[in-house]
Amino acid sequence: MNTGEKIVIAAVLLIFLLVAAGFLLSQAGGEPYFDDASPVMYFHSAACHFCQLQKPVLAELAALGYRVKSMDVGSNPGYWQAYSVEGTPTFLAANGDRKVGLTQREELQAWLSAHGAKIK
């Protein structure tokens, strides 16, 4: 096998690994803070500016074991009516409590703690 063939094989393997990693991340939600077992639903959308600002806060809290169930209203517009969501980001606890709007770390951590979202 010459050098050119080795480069082609290495490139094909690299592409395969990148595609596989992308698939696995998309299947897992791609975010460390999403977990379907969480008692707190998080309504968000890729088009929502405030949801994008919420991501780093959720990532920090994920490092502490907090998780939320992903409820993407962009992909599932029926969530708006089904859960009476009026805007994103919105957090909805199993007991019906809501936290609406961009929420800073300390406030969100306290709210998630009060609703049992520390699961890992």
N, C-alpha and C positions, 0 to 999 in steps of 0.2 A: 504494500500500500504506500503510495507516495504522499508527500506533504499536502498536496492539494486535496486529495481524497480524505485525509485525516481532518483537515479544516472543515470540509463539507459535513462530515459525520459529526464533528464537534458542534457545528452550527445547528444542525438538525436536532441533536440532543438538547442543546440549550433552548431552542424554540419549544421543543416538547415540554421541557421542565417549566418554562415560563407559562405556557398554556395550562399545564396541569395545576400549577400554583394559583393562577388566576381563577380556574374553575373551583378549586377547593376554597379559596377565599370567598368567592361569590356564594357558594353553598353554605358557608358558615356565617354569612352576613358580612364577612370581611372586617368586622370590628370586634375588638376584645370585650366590649361592654354589652354585646347582644347575647341573650340566653333565653330560650323559650320557656325555661322553668321559672323565670322571674315573676313575682307577683305584681310587678309594675310594668305597664305598657308605655312605650315611648312612641308617640306619633310624630313623624318627621317626613321630610321630603328633600330630595337632592336639590330642588329648586329654591328651597327656603334658606335665605341668608342667615337667619338666626339659628337654624339647625346646624349650619356649617360652623358657626361660632360655638355651638354647644358641644361639638365633637371633642375638642381638647379637654373640656371639663369632664366629659364622660370617660375619656381615656385615663385621666388622672384617677378618677373614682374606680375604674376597672382594676387598676393596680392595687387598690385596697379591698377588692372583692365584690364591688357593687356591680350588679347586672340589671339590664332592662330588656323587656321583650320588644323587638323591632316591629313597629306598625307603620310601614311606609305608605303614606297616603298618596304619594305620587304614583306608585305601582298599583295601589288598591283604593281607588277613589270611593268605594262603598264604605270605607271606614269612617269618613266624615259624618255621614248620617247614622250609621250603625252605633257609633260611640258618642254621638253628639259633640264632635270635635269642631271647634270654630276657628282654630288657628294652630299653627305649629311654631315652635315645639310645644307639645303638650305631654305631660306625664299623667297617667291614670292608674291609681292604685286599685287593688282588688276590692277594697271597701267603698270605692266610688270617689275618694278624695282626688282632687286634681291640682296640678301645678302647671300653670300656663305661662309660656313665654321663656325667653332666655334666662337661665338661672345660674348664679355664680356658685362656685364649688362648695363653700361652707354651707350655704342654704340648701343646696341640692343634696349634699351628703346627709344633713340632718333629716331632710324629708324622706330620702330613700331609706335611711336607717329606721325611721318611724314606721315605714311600710314594708319592712322585711326584705329589702332588695339586696342585702349583703348575703350572698349565697355561696361565695367561693373564697 
